[in-house]
Amino acid sequence: MKKIFLFGYYGFGNLGDELLCTYYTNLLTTYFPETRVFILTNNPEPRTAEKVQLISRWNLWQLAKLMQPGDLLVGGGGSIIQDATSKRSLFYYLALLKLARRQGLDIILAGQGFGPLSPLGKKVASSVLNQVQAISCRDQWSLGMLVEMRVNRPKLSLGVDPLWDLSDCAGKRRWPRRPGRSSGIGFILRKGNLQLKRSLLANLKFRFGDVKLITLFPEDYEIAERLGEELANSPPVLIQELDQFLALLPKLSFVIGEKLHGLLLAARCGLPGIGLSGDPKIIAFCQQMGWSCFTWRDLGLEKLMLMAVEELRANLDAAVLQTVKQVRALEVKAKEEREWVLQQLGKALAEPQKSLVTLST
């Protein structure tokens, strides 16, 4: 039985990445039931499914023993090839890719965001990525990064984020929007920029009332709790399950977000948003949606943000309709991208077993 090793930023409690893990696990077990799936995770708790096993992402020695020629390594979504947050993380993922090639595995990277990368990061990543068989990028910016790095040996596809294809968000889970249903503002935050965030939230609360602080990652919750107490705000929420997120959104009219997948999930439920980040993936997402996006370095940020919120509140019905229209288009694109990824997976798994001698020649 062939093995598929699925990896990403899994097991750290970040909602978006855990949903990506669920999405790709379901995809692999549904379409390739004859394989055994190993999920590389930071939290390898026992799992009951016979053909799905969680293993530690850190034990490369154990992985090397399990990997055999003809098996497959799959990167399932996220922005893992970047060194803006940690160079050590980038080197870990590159070491994993090199290990897989040395053991005779094909590699497919699906639904990926690339960068930001330093000049050193681009240099070391490009040669490793050119050993991959197929890569699907979730946005134009990531594809442009690969072109800039001269990554031209893999098959490349420009797709969308895999969570546009997450079935739990579709159809029956999207409620109809009605004028006046809610006037709440959700603020999906992450740690950092505390002083600026404190001032912005105080101004938002003064102008528009209580702002619901939402976190999708445990490390961000402490900051949200502190800000909530300082501003005499309602208690923040830590969302760790999709159902929690879906239950919260009907209380909101729109969101301001520093987290890509928070903005994406809100959009899939009919909520427009405003991005607040200098991260290229969030800028690309907001451009895709036709939403405003600001960075913490923008001059006059608070004034710009307050004006954007006023405009969105004044034109909320039109913004909702535009959001739903764009979501439907992206969901169609996500299905097309799924078919492309499945085709690449099928080809890789159907190839005759390779030998290490063949790979080295």
MARLOMI-547671 format. One record per residue: x, y, z of N, C-alpha, C in turn; residue in one letter; residue number from 1. Coordinates in steps of 0.2 Angstrom, whole numbers, plus 5000, padded with zeros to 4 digits. Example, Ala and Ser with C-alpha at 12.3 -4.5 7.8 and 13.67 -1.06 7.14 Angstrom:
2
[r [5066 4972 5039] [5062 4978 5039] [5066 4984 5039] A 1]
[r [5064 4989 5035] [5068 4995 5036] [5064 5000 5039] S 2]
end
This chain:
361
[r [5004 4994 5000] [5000 5000 5000] [5004 5006 5000] M 1]
[r [5003 5011 4995] [5007 5017 4995] [5005 5022 5001] K 2]
[r [5010 5026 5003] [5008 5030 5008] [5009 5038 5006] K 3]
[r [5004 5042 5008] [5004 5049 5007] [5006 5052 5014] I 4]
[r [5011 5057 5013] [5013 5061 5019] [5011 5068 5018] F 5]
[r [5006 5070 5022] [5003 5076 5022] [5006 5081 5027] L 6]
[r [5008 5087 5025] [5011 5092 5030] [5009 5099 5029] F 7]
[r [5009 5103 5034] [5007 5110 5034] [5009 5112 5041] G 8]
[r [5006 5118 5043] [5007 5120 5050] [5001 5118 5054] Y 9]
[r [5002 5111 5055] [4996 5107 5058] [4998 5106 5066] Y 10]
[r [4993 5106 5070] [4994 5104 5077] [4996 5110 5081] G 11]
[r [4995 5116 5079] [4997 5121 5083] [4991 5125 5086] F 12]
[r [4985 5123 5084] [4979 5126 5086] [4976 5132 5082] G 13]
[r [4980 5134 5076] [4977 5139 5072] [4971 5137 5068] N 14]
[r [4966 5140 5068] [4960 5137 5065] [4960 5136 5058] L 15]
[r [4963 5141 5054] [4964 5140 5047] [4968 5134 5045] G 16]
[r [4973 5133 5048] [4978 5128 5046] [4975 5121 5048] D 17]
[r [4971 5121 5054] [4968 5115 5056] [4962 5113 5051] E 18]
[r [4959 5118 5048] [4954 5117 5043] [4957 5114 5037] L 19]
[r [4963 5117 5035] [4966 5115 5029] [4968 5107 5030] L 20]
[r [4970 5106 5036] [4972 5099 5037] [4966 5094 5036] C 21]
[r [4960 5096 5039] [4954 5092 5038] [4952 5092 5031] T 22]
[r [4953 5097 5027] [4951 5097 5020] [4955 5092 5016] Y 23]
[r [4961 5093 5017] [4966 5088 5013] [4965 5081 5015] Y 24]
[r [4964 5080 5022] [4964 5073 5024] [4957 5070 5021] T 25]
[r [4952 5074 5021] [4946 5071 5018] [4947 5070 5010] N 26]
[r [4950 5075 5007] [4951 5074 5000] [4955 5068 4998] L 27]
[r [4961 5066 5002] [4965 5061 5000] [4961 5054 5002] L 28]
[r [4958 5054 5008] [4955 5048 5010] [4949 5046 5005] T 29]
[r [4945 5051 5003] [4940 5050 4998] [4942 5048 4991] T 30]
[r [4947 5051 4988] [4948 5050 4981] [4954 5044 4981] Y 31]
[r [4958 5043 4986] [4963 5038 4986] [4963 5033 4992] F 32]
[r [4957 5030 4992] [4956 5025 4998] [4961 5019 4998] P 33]
[r [4964 5018 4993] [4969 5013 4993] [4976 5015 4996] E 34]
[r [4977 5021 4998] [4983 5023 5001] [4982 5024 5009] T 35]
[r [4988 5025 5012] [4988 5026 5019] [4990 5033 5020] R 36]
[r [4987 5037 5024] [4989 5044 5025] [4992 5045 5031] V 37]
[r [4998 5048 5031] [5001 5050 5037] [5001 5058 5038] F 38]
[r [4999 5060 5043] [4998 5068 5044] [5004 5070 5049] I 39]
[r [5008 5074 5046] [5014 5077 5050] [5011 5083 5055] L 40]
[r [5011 5082 5061] [5008 5087 5066] [5012 5088 5072] T 41]
[r [5011 5094 5075] [5014 5096 5081] [5011 5092 5087] N 42]
[r [5005 5089 5086] [5001 5086 5091] [4999 5079 5089] N 43]
[r [5003 5074 5089] [5002 5068 5086] [4998 5063 5091] P 44]
[r [4992 5066 5093] [4987 5062 5097] [4985 5056 5093] E 45]
[r [4983 5050 5096] [4981 5044 5093] [4974 5046 5089] P 46]
[r [4974 5043 5083] [4968 5043 5079] [4965 5037 5077] R 47]
[r [4958 5036 5077] [4955 5030 5076] [4955 5027 5069] T 48]
[r [4955 5032 5064] [4954 5030 5057] [4960 5025 5055] A 49]
[r [4958 5019 5052] [4963 5014 5051] [4968 5016 5046] E 50]
[r [4966 5020 5041] [4971 5022 5036] [4973 5029 5037] K 51]
[r [4972 5033 5042] [4975 5039 5044] [4979 5039 5050] V 52]
[r [4985 5041 5050] [4989 5041 5056] [4993 5047 5057] Q 53]
[r [4992 5050 5063] [4996 5056 5065] [5003 5054 5068] L 54]
[r [5008 5058 5065] [5015 5057 5067] [5018 5063 5069] I 55]
[r [5023 5064 5073] [5027 5070 5074] [5030 5073 5068] S 56]
[r [5029 5079 5067] [5032 5082 5062] [5040 5083 5063] R 57]
[r [5042 5083 5069] [5049 5084 5071] [5053 5078 5070] W 58]
[r [5051 5072 5070] [5055 5066 5070] [5057 5064 5063] N 59]
[r [5062 5068 5060] [5063 5067 5053] [5066 5060 5052] L 60]
[r [5070 5057 5057] [5073 5051 5057] [5067 5045 5056] W 61]
[r [5062 5046 5060] [5056 5041 5059] [5053 5042 5053] Q 62]
[r [5052 5048 5050] [5049 5049 5043] [5054 5046 5038] L 63]
[r [5060 5046 5039] [5065 5043 5034] [5064 5036 5034] A 64]
[r [5063 5033 5039] [5062 5025 5040] [5055 5023 5036] K 65]
[r [5050 5028 5037] [5043 5026 5034] [5043 5027 5027] L 66]
[r [5047 5032 5024] [5046 5034 5017] [5049 5029 5013] M 67]
[r [5046 5027 5007] [5049 5022 5002] [5048 5025 4995] Q 68]
[r [5052 5023 4991] [5051 5025 4984] [5044 5024 4981] P 69]
[r [5040 5028 4978] [5033 5027 4976] [5028 5031 4980] G 70]
[r [5030 5032 4987] [5026 5036 4991] [5026 5043 4989] D 71]
[r [5022 5047 4992] [5020 5054 4990] [5020 5059 4996] L 72]
[r [5023 5065 4995] [5023 5070 5000] [5019 5076 4998] L 73]
[r [5014 5078 5002] [5009 5083 4999] [5009 5088 5004] V 74]
[r [5010 5094 5002] [5010 5101 5006] [5003 5103 5005] G 75]
[r [4999 5103 5011] [4992 5105 5011] [4990 5112 5013] G 76]
[r [4991 5117 5009] [4989 5124 5010] [4994 5127 5015] G 77]
[r [4992 5134 5016] [4996 5138 5020] [5001 5142 5017] G 78]
[r [5005 5146 5021] [5011 5150 5019] [5017 5147 5023] S 79]
[r [5019 5142 5021] [5025 5139 5024] [5031 5140 5021] I 80]
[r [5032 5142 5015] [5038 5144 5012] [5039 5151 5012] I 81]
[r [5041 5153 5018] [5042 5161 5020] [5047 5161 5026] Q 82]
[r [5050 5167 5026] [5055 5168 5032] [5054 5174 5035] D 83]
[r [5048 5177 5034] [5046 5183 5038] [5045 5182 5045] A 84]
[r [5042 5177 5047] [5041 5175 5054] [5046 5171 5057] T 85]
[r [5050 5167 5053] [5055 5163 5056] [5059 5159 5051] S 86]
[r [5065 5160 5051] [5070 5157 5046] [5070 5150 5048] K 87]
[r [5070 5148 5054] [5070 5141 5056] [5065 5137 5053] R 88]
[r [5059 5140 5053] [5053 5137 5050] [5054 5135 5043] S 89]
[r [5057 5140 5039] [5058 5139 5032] [5063 5133 5031] L 90]
[r [5068 5133 5035] [5073 5128 5034] [5071 5121 5036] F 91]
[r [5066 5121 5041] [5063 5114 5042] [5059 5112 5036] Y 92]
[r [5055 5116 5033] [5051 5114 5027] [5055 5112 5021] Y 93]
[r [5061 5116 5020] [5065 5114 5015] [5069 5107 5016] L 94]
[r [5071 5106 5023] [5074 5100 5024] [5069 5094 5023] A 95]
[r [5063 5095 5025] [5058 5090 5024] [5057 5088 5016] L 96]
[r [5057 5093 5012] [5056 5092 5005] [5063 5088 5002] L 97]
[r [5068 5090 5005] [5075 5087 5002] [5075 5080 5005] K 98]
[r [5072 5078 5011] [5072 5072 5014] [5068 5067 5009] L 99]
[r [5062 5070 5007] [5057 5066 5003] [5060 5064 4997] A 100]
[r [5064 5069 4993] [5067 5068 4987] [5072 5063 4988] R 101]
[r [5076 5063 4993] [5081 5058 4994] [5079 5051 4995] R 102]
[r [5073 5051 4998] [5070 5044 4999] [5066 5042 4993] Q 103]
[r [5066 5046 4988] [5062 5043 4982] [5055 5045 4981] G 104]
[r [5053 5050 4985] [5046 5052 4984] [5045 5058 4979] L 105]
[r [5039 5058 4976] [5037 5064 4972] [5034 5069 4977] D 106]
[r [5034 5075 4975] [5031 5080 4980] [5026 5085 4976] I 107]
[r [5020 5086 4979] [5015 5090 4976] [5013 5095 4982] I 108]
[r [5014 5102 4980] [5012 5107 4985] [5006 5110 4982] L 109]
[r [5000 5110 4986] [4994 5112 4984] [4991 5117 4988] A 110]
[r [4988 5122 4985] [4985 5128 4988] [4990 5132 4992] G 111]
[r [4996 5133 4990] [5001 5136 4993] [5001 5144 4992] Q 112]
[r [5003 5147 4998] [5005 5154 4997] [5013 5155 4998] G 113]
[r [5016 5159 4994] [5024 5159 4995] [5026 5166 4997] F 114]
[r [5031 5166 5001] [5033 5173 5003] [5029 5176 5009] G 115]
[r [5032 5181 5012] [5038 5185 5010] [5044 5181 5011] P 116]
[r [5049 5182 5007] [5056 5178 5007] [5061 5183 5007] L 117]
[r [5066 5183 5011] [5072 5187 5011] [5076 5185 5005] S 118]
[r [5081 5189 5003] [5086 5186 4997] [5089 5180 4998] P 119]
[r [5091 5178 5005] [5094 5172 5006] [5088 5166 5006] L 120]
[r [5082 5168 5008] [5077 5163 5008] [5075 5161 5001] G 121]
[r [5075 5166 4996] [5074 5165 4989] [5079 5160 4986] K 122]
[r [5085 5162 4988] [5091 5158 4985] [5090 5151 4987] K 123]
[r [5089 5149 4994] [5089 5142 4996] [5083 5139 4994] V 124]
[r [5077 5142 4994] [5071 5139 4992] [5070 5137 4985] A 125]
[r [5073 5141 4980] [5072 5140 4973] [5074 5133 4971] S 126]
[r [5080 5131 4973] [5083 5125 4971] [5079 5119 4973] S 127]
[r [5077 5120 4979] [5073 5114 4982] [5066 5114 4979] V 128]
[r [5063 5120 4978] [5056 5120 4974] [5057 5117 4967] L 129]
[r [5062 5118 4964] [5063 5115 4957] [5063 5108 4957] N 130]
[r [5064 5104 4963] [5063 5097 4963] [5056 5094 4964] Q 131]
[r [5052 5099 4965] [5045 5097 4966] [5041 5096 4959] V 132]
[r [5036 5091 4959] [5033 5089 4953] [5027 5094 4951] Q 133]
[r [5024 5096 4956] [5018 5101 4954] [5017 5105 4960] A 134]
[r [5015 5112 4958] [5013 5117 4963] [5007 5121 4961] I 135]
[r [5002 5121 4966] [4996 5126 4964] [4997 5131 4969] S 136]
[r [4996 5138 4967] [4997 5144 4971] [4990 5146 4972] C 137]
[r [4989 5149 4978] [4982 5151 4980] [4981 5159 4978] R 138]
[r [4986 5162 4975] [4985 5169 4973] [4991 5171 4968] D 139]
[r [4989 5176 4964] [4994 5179 4959] [5000 5181 4962] Q 140]
[r [5000 5184 4968] [5007 5186 4971] [5011 5180 4972] W 141]
[r [5009 5175 4974] [5013 5169 4976] [5016 5166 4969] S 142]
[r [5012 5166 4964] [5014 5163 4958] [5020 5168 4955] L 143]
[r [5019 5174 4956] [5024 5179 4954] [5030 5178 4957] G 144]
[r [5030 5176 4964] [5036 5175 4968] [5040 5169 4965] M 145]
[r [5036 5164 4963] [5039 5158 4960] [5043 5160 4953] L 146]
[r [5039 5164 4949] [5042 5166 4943] [5049 5170 4944] V 147]
[r [5048 5174 4949] [5054 5179 4951] [5060 5174 4953] E 148]
[r [5058 5169 4957] [5064 5164 4959] [5066 5159 4954] M 149]
[r [5063 5159 4948] [5065 5155 4943] [5063 5148 4944] R 150]
[r [5058 5147 4948] [5055 5140 4949] [5051 5138 4943] V 151]
[r [5054 5134 4938] [5051 5133 4932] [5050 5125 4930] N 152]
[r [5053 5121 4934] [5053 5114 4933] [5046 5111 4935] R 153]
[r [5043 5112 4941] [5036 5109 4942] [5031 5112 4938] P 154]
[r [5026 5108 4937] [5019 5110 4934] [5016 5115 4939] K 155]
[r [5014 5121 4936] [5012 5126 4940] [5005 5128 4938] L 156]
[r [5001 5129 4944] [4994 5131 4943] [4992 5137 4947] S 157]
[r [4988 5142 4944] [4986 5148 4948] [4979 5146 4950] L 158]
[r [4978 5145 4957] [4971 5143 4959] [4969 5148 4965] G 159]
[r [4965 5146 4970] [4963 5150 4975] [4964 5146 4982] V 160]
[r [4963 5149 4987] [4964 5146 4994] [4959 5140 4994] D 161]
[r [4962 5134 4996] [4958 5128 4997] [4952 5129 5001] P 162]
[r [4952 5133 5006] [4946 5134 5010] [4940 5137 5006] L 163]
[r [4941 5139 5000] [4935 5141 4996] [4931 5135 4994] W 164]
[r [4934 5129 4995] [4931 5123 4993] [4929 5119 4999] D 165]
[r [4929 5122 5005] [4927 5118 5011] [4920 5117 5011] L 166]
[r [4917 5111 5011] [4910 5110 5011] [4906 5112 5016] S 167]
[r [4909 5112 5022] [4905 5114 5028] [4903 5122 5028] D 168]
[r [4906 5126 5024] [4904 5133 5023] [4899 5134 5018] C 169]
[r [4898 5129 5014] [4894 5131 5008] [4886 5130 5009] A 170]
[r [4883 5133 5004] [4875 5132 5004] [4872 5133 5010] G 171]
[r [4870 5127 5013] [4865 5127 5019] [4868 5131 5025] K 172]
[r [4875 5132 5025] [4878 5136 5031] [4878 5143 5030] R 173]
[r [4876 5145 5024] [4876 5153 5023] [4869 5155 5024] R 174]
[r [4868 5160 5029] [4862 5162 5030] [4860 5168 5026] W 175]
[r [4853 5169 5024] [4852 5175 5020] [4853 5182 5024] P 176]
[r [4855 5187 5021] [4857 5193 5024] [4850 5197 5024] R 177]
[r [4848 5200 5029] [4843 5205 5029] [4845 5212 5032] R 178]
[r [4842 5217 5028] [4844 5224 5031] [4842 5224 5038] P 179]
[r [4847 5227 5042] [4845 5228 5049] [4846 5222 5054] G 180]
[r [4848 5216 5051] [4849 5210 5055] [4854 5211 5060] R 181]
[r [4859 5214 5059] [4864 5216 5065] [4869 5222 5063] S 182]
[r [4871 5225 5068] [4875 5231 5067] [4882 5230 5070] S 183]
[r [4883 5224 5072] [4890 5222 5076] [4896 5222 5071] G 184]
[r [4901 5224 5074] [4908 5224 5070] [4912 5219 5074] I 185]
[r [4915 5214 5070] [4920 5209 5072] [4927 5212 5070] G 186]
[r [4931 5211 5075] [4938 5212 5074] [4942 5206 5075] F 187]
[r [4945 5203 5069] [4949 5197 5070] [4956 5199 5070] I 188]
[r [4959 5198 5076] [4965 5201 5077] [4971 5196 5079] L 189]
[r [4977 5198 5078] [4983 5194 5080] [4987 5198 5084] R 190]
[r [4992 5195 5087] [4996 5199 5092] [5001 5204 5088] K 191]
[r [5003 5209 5091] [5007 5214 5088] [5004 5221 5087] G 192]
[r [5008 5226 5086] [5006 5233 5085] [5001 5235 5091] N 193]
[r [5002 5233 5097] [4998 5234 5102] [4996 5241 5103] L 194]
[r [5000 5246 5103] [4999 5253 5105] [4994 5256 5099] Q 195]
[r [4996 5254 5093] [4991 5257 5087] [4984 5253 5088] L 196]
[r [4984 5247 5090] [4978 5243 5090] [4974 5246 5095] K 197]
[r [4977 5248 5101] [4973 5250 5107] [4969 5257 5105] R 198]
[r [4973 5261 5101] [4970 5268 5099] [4965 5267 5094] S 199]
[r [4966 5262 5089] [4961 5261 5084] [4955 5258 5087] L 200]
[r [4955 5253 5091] [4949 5250 5094] [4946 5255 5098] L 201]
[r [4949 5260 5102] [4946 5265 5106] [4942 5269 5102] A 202]
[r [4944 5271 5096] [4941 5276 5092] [4935 5272 5088] N 203]
[r [4936 5266 5086] [4930 5262 5084] [4925 5261 5089] L 204]
[r [4926 5260 5095] [4921 5259 5100] [4917 5265 5101] K 205]
[r [4921 5271 5101] [4918 5278 5103] [4913 5279 5097] F 206]
[r [4915 5278 5091] [4911 5280 5085] [4905 5275 5084] R 207]
[r [4906 5268 5085] [4902 5263 5083] [4899 5258 5088] F 208]
[r [4901 5259 5094] [4899 5255 5099] [4904 5249 5100] G 209]
[r [4902 5244 5104] [4906 5238 5106] [4909 5235 5100] D 210]
[r [4915 5233 5099] [4918 5229 5094] [4920 5222 5097] V 211]
[r [4918 5217 5093] [4919 5210 5096] [4926 5208 5094] K 212]
[r [4930 5207 5098] [4937 5204 5097] [4937 5197 5096] L 213]
[r [4940 5195 5091] [4939 5188 5089] [4947 5185 5087] I 214]
[r [4948 5180 5090] [4955 5177 5089] [4954 5170 5086] T 215]
[r [4959 5168 5082] [4958 5161 5079] [4964 5157 5081] L 216]
[r [4969 5159 5085] [4975 5156 5087] [4976 5157 5095] F 217]
[r [4978 5152 5099] [4978 5153 5106] [4983 5159 5108] P 218]
[r [4989 5159 5104] [4994 5164 5106] [4991 5172 5105] E 219]
[r [4986 5173 5101] [4983 5179 5101] [4978 5181 5106] D 220]
[r [4976 5176 5110] [4970 5177 5114] [4972 5182 5120] Y 221]
[r [4978 5181 5123] [4980 5185 5128] [4980 5192 5127] E 222]
[r [4982 5194 5121] [4982 5201 5119] [4975 5204 5118] I 223]
[r [4971 5200 5115] [4964 5201 5115] [4960 5202 5121] A 224]
[r [4962 5198 5126] [4959 5199 5133] [4961 5205 5136] E 225]
[r [4968 5207 5136] [4970 5213 5139] [4967 5219 5136] R 226]
[r [4967 5219 5129] [4963 5225 5126] [4956 5225 5128] L 227]
[r [4953 5220 5128] [4946 5220 5130] [4945 5223 5137] G 228]
[r [4949 5221 5142] [4949 5224 5149] [4950 5231 5149] E 229]
[r [4955 5233 5145] [4957 5240 5145] [4952 5245 5142] E 230]
[r [4948 5242 5137] [4943 5246 5134] [4936 5245 5136] L 231]
[r [4936 5241 5142] [4929 5239 5145] [4925 5237 5139] A 232]
[r [4927 5232 5135] [4924 5229 5130] [4921 5223 5132] N 233]
[r [4916 5220 5128] [4914 5213 5129] [4920 5208 5129] S 234]
[r [4919 5202 5132] [4925 5198 5132] [4926 5195 5125] P 235]
[r [4933 5194 5124] [4935 5192 5117] [4933 5184 5117] P 236]
[r [4933 5182 5110] [4932 5175 5110] [4938 5171 5106] V 237]
[r [4939 5165 5108] [4945 5161 5105] [4941 5156 5101] L 238]
[r [4941 5156 5094] [4938 5152 5090] [4943 5146 5088] I 239]
[r [4941 5140 5090] [4945 5134 5088] [4941 5129 5084] Q 240]
[r [4935 5130 5083] [4931 5125 5079] [4927 5129 5074] E 241]
[r [4926 5127 5068] [4922 5130 5063] [4915 5132 5065] L 242]
[r [4912 5127 5069] [4905 5129 5071] [4905 5135 5076] D 243]
[r [4910 5136 5080] [4910 5142 5084] [4910 5148 5080] Q 244]
[r [4914 5148 5075] [4914 5154 5070] [4908 5155 5067] F 245]
[r [4905 5150 5064] [4898 5151 5061] [4893 5153 5065] L 246]
[r [4893 5151 5072] [4888 5153 5076] [4889 5160 5078] A 247]
[r [4895 5163 5078] [4896 5170 5080] [4894 5175 5074] L 248]
[r [4895 5173 5068] [4895 5178 5062] [4888 5181 5062] L 249]
[r [4882 5177 5063] [4876 5181 5062] [4875 5187 5067] P 250]
[r [4879 5188 5072] [4878 5193 5076] [4882 5199 5073] K 251]
[r [4886 5199 5068] [4890 5204 5065] [4887 5206 5058] L 252]
[r [4889 5212 5057] [4887 5215 5050] [4893 5215 5045] S 253]
[r [4899 5215 5048] [4905 5215 5044] [4911 5214 5049] F 254]
[r [4917 5212 5046] [4923 5211 5050] [4928 5215 5048] V 255]
[r [4933 5217 5052] [4939 5219 5051] [4944 5214 5053] I 256]
[r [4949 5212 5048] [4953 5206 5049] [4960 5207 5048] G 257]
[r [4964 5204 5053] [4971 5203 5052] [4973 5196 5050] E 258]
[r [4968 5192 5049] [4970 5184 5048] [4966 5183 5042] K 259]
[r [4970 5180 5037] [4967 5178 5030] [4961 5173 5031] L 260]
[r [4962 5168 5034] [4956 5163 5034] [4950 5166 5038] H 261]
[r [4951 5170 5043] [4945 5173 5046] [4941 5178 5041] G 262]
[r [4945 5181 5037] [4942 5185 5032] [4938 5181 5027] L 263]
[r [4941 5175 5025] [4939 5171 5020] [4932 5167 5023] L 264]
[r [4933 5165 5029] [4927 5162 5031] [4921 5166 5032] L 265]
[r [4922 5172 5034] [4917 5178 5035] [4914 5179 5028] A 266]
[r [4918 5179 5023] [4915 5181 5016] [4911 5175 5014] A 267]
[r [4913 5169 5015] [4909 5163 5013] [4902 5163 5017] R 268]
[r [4902 5167 5022] [4895 5167 5025] [4892 5174 5024] C 269]
[r [4894 5177 5019] [4890 5183 5017] [4892 5190 5020] G 270]
[r [4898 5190 5024] [4900 5196 5027] [4905 5199 5024] L 271]
[r [4904 5205 5022] [4910 5209 5019] [4915 5211 5024] P 272]
[r [4921 5213 5022] [4926 5215 5027] [4931 5220 5025] G 273]
[r [4935 5222 5029] [4941 5226 5028] [4947 5223 5031] I 274]
[r [4952 5223 5026] [4959 5220 5028] [4963 5225 5032] G 275]
[r [4967 5222 5037] [4972 5227 5041] [4978 5223 5042] L 276]
[r [4983 5223 5037] [4989 5220 5037] [4993 5221 5031] S 277]
[r [5000 5221 5032] [5004 5222 5027] [5006 5216 5024] G 278]
[r [5003 5210 5026] [5005 5204 5023] [5002 5203 5016] D 279]
[r [5007 5201 5011] [5005 5201 5004] [4999 5196 5003] P 280]
[r [4998 5191 5007] [4992 5186 5006] [4986 5190 5008] K 281]
[r [4986 5194 5013] [4979 5197 5015] [4978 5203 5010] I 282]
[r [4983 5206 5007] [4982 5212 5002] [4980 5208 4996] I 283]
[r [4982 5203 4994] [4980 5199 4988] [4973 5197 4989] A 284]
[r [4971 5194 4995] [4964 5192 4996] [4959 5198 4995] F 285]
[r [4961 5204 4998] [4956 5209 4998] [4956 5212 4991] C 286]
[r [4961 5212 4987] [4961 5214 4980] [4956 5209 4976] Q 287]
[r [4957 5203 4978] [4952 5198 4975] [4945 5199 4976] Q 288]
[r [4943 5201 4983] [4937 5202 4985] [4934 5209 4983] M 289]
[r [4939 5214 4981] [4936 5221 4980] [4935 5224 4987] G 290]
[r [4939 5222 4992] [4938 5226 4999] [4944 5230 5000] W 291]
[r [4943 5235 5004] [4948 5240 5007] [4953 5236 5011] S 292]
[r [4959 5238 5010] [4965 5235 5015] [4970 5240 5017] C 293]
[r [4971 5240 5023] [4976 5245 5026] [4982 5242 5029] F 294]
[r [4987 5245 5031] [4993 5242 5034] [4994 5247 5041] T 295]
[r [4997 5244 5045] [4998 5248 5052] [5003 5253 5050] W 296]
[r [5007 5253 5045] [5011 5259 5043] [5008 5264 5039] R 297]
[r [5002 5264 5037] [4999 5269 5033] [4998 5275 5037] D 298]
[r [5000 5281 5034] [4999 5287 5038] [4992 5289 5038] L 299]
[r [4990 5291 5044] [4983 5293 5045] [4978 5287 5046] G 300]
[r [4981 5281 5048] [4977 5275 5048] [4970 5275 5051] L 301]
[r [4970 5278 5057] [4964 5278 5061] [4959 5282 5057] E 302]
[r [4960 5288 5054] [4956 5292 5050] [4953 5288 5044] K 303]
[r [4958 5284 5040] [4957 5280 5035] [4952 5275 5036] L 304]
[r [4953 5271 5042] [4949 5266 5044] [4942 5268 5046] M 305]
[r [4942 5273 5050] [4935 5276 5052] [4931 5278 5045] L 306]
[r [4934 5281 5040] [4931 5283 5034] [4928 5276 5031] M 307]
[r [4933 5271 5031] [4931 5265 5027] [4925 5261 5031] A 308]
[r [4925 5262 5037] [4919 5259 5041] [4913 5262 5040] V 309]
[r [4913 5269 5040] [4907 5273 5039] [4904 5271 5032] E 310]
[r [4909 5271 5027] [4907 5270 5020] [4904 5263 5019] E 311]
[r [4907 5258 5023] [4904 5251 5022] [4897 5250 5026] L 312]
[r [4896 5254 5031] [4890 5254 5035] [4885 5257 5031] R 313]
[r [4886 5262 5027] [4882 5266 5023] [4879 5262 5017] A 314]
[r [4884 5258 5015] [4882 5254 5008] [4883 5246 5010] N 315]
[r [4880 5244 5016] [4881 5237 5018] [4877 5232 5013] L 316]
[r [4871 5234 5011] [4868 5229 5007] [4871 5228 5000] D 317]
[r [4874 5233 4997] [4877 5232 4991] [4884 5229 4992] A 318]
[r [4887 5230 4998] [4893 5226 4999] [4892 5219 5000] A 319]
[r [4887 5217 5003] [4885 5210 5004] [4884 5207 4998] V 320]
[r [4880 5210 4993] [4878 5207 4987] [4885 5206 4983] L 321]
[r [4889 5211 4983] [4895 5210 4979] [4900 5205 4982] Q 322]
[r [4900 5204 4989] [4904 5199 4992] [4901 5192 4990] T 323]
[r [4894 5191 4990] [4891 5184 4989] [4893 5183 4981] V 324]
[r [4892 5188 4977] [4894 5186 4970] [4901 5184 4969] K 325]
[r [4906 5187 4972] [4913 5186 4972] [4914 5179 4975] Q 326]
[r [4911 5177 4980] [4912 5171 4984] [4910 5165 4979] V 327]
[r [4904 5166 4976] [4902 5161 4971] [4907 5160 4966] R 328]
[r [4910 5165 4963] [4915 5164 4958] [4921 5160 4960] A 329]
[r [4923 5162 4966] [4929 5159 4969] [4928 5152 4971] L 330]
[r [4921 5150 4973] [4920 5143 4974] [4920 5139 4968] E 331]
[r [4918 5142 4963] [4918 5138 4956] [4926 5137 4954] V 332]
[r [4930 5142 4955] [4937 5142 4954] [4940 5136 4958] K 333]
[r [4938 5136 4965] [4941 5131 4969] [4939 5124 4967] A 334]
[r [4934 5123 4964] [4932 5116 4962] [4936 5114 4956] K 335]
[r [4938 5119 4952] [4942 5118 4946] [4949 5116 4948] E 336]
[r [4951 5120 4953] [4958 5119 4956] [4958 5112 4960] E 337]
[r [4953 5110 4963] [4953 5103 4966] [4954 5098 4961] R 338]
[r [4951 5099 4955] [4951 5094 4950] [4958 5093 4947] E 339]
[r [4962 5099 4947] [4969 5099 4944] [4973 5096 4949] W 340]
[r [4972 5097 4956] [4976 5094 4961] [4975 5087 4961] V 341]
[r [4969 5084 4960] [4968 5077 4960] [4971 5074 4954] L 342]
[r [4971 5077 4949] [4974 5075 4943] [4982 5074 4944] Q 343]
[r [4985 5078 4947] [4992 5078 4948] [4993 5072 4954] Q 344]
[r [4989 5072 4959] [4990 5067 4964] [4989 5060 4960] L 345]
[r [4984 5059 4956] [4983 5053 4953] [4988 5051 4948] G 346]
[r [4991 5055 4945] [4997 5054 4940] [5003 5051 4945] K 347]
[r [5004 5055 4950] [5010 5053 4954] [5009 5046 4957] A 348]
[r [5003 5045 4960] [5002 5038 4963] [5002 5032 4958] L 349]
[r [5000 5034 4952] [5000 5029 4947] [5006 5027 4943] A 350]
[r [5011 5031 4944] [5018 5030 4942] [5021 5024 4945] E 351]
[r [5025 5020 4941] [5028 5014 4943] [5033 5016 4949] P 352]
[r [5034 5011 4954] [5038 5013 4959] [5045 5014 4957] Q 353]
[r [5048 5020 4960] [5055 5022 4958] [5060 5019 4962] K 354]
[r [5066 5019 4960] [5072 5016 4964] [5076 5022 4965] S 355]
[r [5080 5022 4971] [5084 5028 4973] [5090 5028 4968] L 356]
[r [5092 5023 4965] [5097 5023 4960] [5095 5027 4953] V 357]
[r [5089 5026 4951] [5086 5030 4946] [5086 5037 4947] T 358]
[r [5084 5039 4953] [5083 5046 4955] [5090 5049 4955] L 359]
[r [5095 5046 4957] [5102 5049 4958] [5105 5050 4951] S 360]
[r [5103 5047 4946] [5106 5047 4939] [5104 5053 4935] T 361]
end
